């Protein structure tokens, strides 16, 4: 089944230019200060389990500021609370800028596992905004 999902994602990516169709979770980071995507930001994914957060994986934003497939292919996408953490401190350090937010955690709830969840982050050194995208 995972091979089918991977092949479907690759086929859809070649048609649409965006590989998020088969993976249930994607992120996108745009720099509000410069008006361009933010490549090179590490993003971690965790799931809330009891009193702790279980690490599920991580990725790094590409040249378009995207991670199209953040959820690990070998895991079952289950209802629950998840957290993505955007590691913005290194991004700004590399750019030679200070930032007030060395990392930005975004906690969200998954109720319908048959839907795609897209989390855009609009970023500046001293503020940010996020929402559920599509």
N, C-alpha and C positions, 0 to 999 in steps of 0.2 A: 504493500500500500504506500509506503514512504517513497519508493521509486516512482510510482505513478504520480504522487504529489510533486516530486522534484521535476519530473519530465513535463508535467502540466505547467508548473511555474516557469520553466525555461521556455516553453512554447509561448506562453502568454507574454513573457518578458520580450521575446523577439517581436511579437506583434505590437505590443503596447509601449515598449520601452521602459516599463516599470514592472518589477518582479514581485509585487506584493500580493497578487491575486490568490495564490495558494497558501501563503503563510498568514496566520491570523493576526500578526502584529507587525507594524512598521512605525518608524519615527522619521521626522524631518526637522532639521534645525536651520533657521534663517537668522542671519545677523541683522538686526534692525539698525545698527549704527552704520553699516556699510551698504546694506540693501542687497547682499548676496548670500548664497548658501554658506554653511559653516562646515567645511570638511575637516576630518581628523579629530572629531570629538568621540571619545569612548563613552559608550552607553551600556550600562548593566541592566539586567532583567532579574527580578526576584519575585517569588510568590510567598504570600503570607501563610505560614503554617503554625498554628497555635500561637505561641508567644514570640516566634522568631521569623525572620525572612530567609527563605531558602534560595540560594543562587541558582538561576537557571541558565545563565549564559551572558555573553556580552558581544558587542560589535563596535565598529568604528564607522562614523559617517563618511560617505564617499564624496566625490567632487561636487555632487549636487546636494550635499548635506543630508543624505538619506541613508537609512538602513532599511532595506525593503523586506528583510526576513529576519526579525529579531527573535522570534519564538523558535526554540530548538525543534528541528524536524522529528527527532526521535521521541519526543514527549507528547502526551495527550493534553490538548488544550481544555482545561477544566474550569468550571465556574469558580470564582473566588476573587480575593484581593491580590493585585499585582503592583509592583513598583518598578518604574524605570528611573535610573539615576544618570543624569547627564553630567559627565565629569568636565566641567567647563574651565576649571582652574588651569589645567595644562594648555588648553586651547588659547586662553588669553596670555599665558606666560610666553608661549611660543610666538604670539603676535606682538609681544612687547607691551602689553596693556595690563593694567590692574583690573581686578574685578571684585565685587563685593560677594559674589556667589561662586565659591570654588567648585560646588556641585549643586545640582538642582534635582531633588527627588520629586517624582510625580506618581502619586498613588491613585489607582483606578480600580473599578470593580467590573469584572466580567460576569455577565448574567447569561448571555446568549452566545454559546461557543460556535454557532454557525455563522456569526458575523465577523467582519474584519474590523480590527481596532487600529486606528492610526492616530499617533500622538505627535502633533507639530509643536515645536518650541520656538517662540519668537524671542530672540536673545539680544541683550545689550549688557554692558559691563555692570550696570547698577539696577537692572530690572529684567523681568521676563514675563511672558504670558504663554499660556498653553490652552488647548481645547481638544475636544474629540473631533478629529477630522474624518475624512472618508477616502 
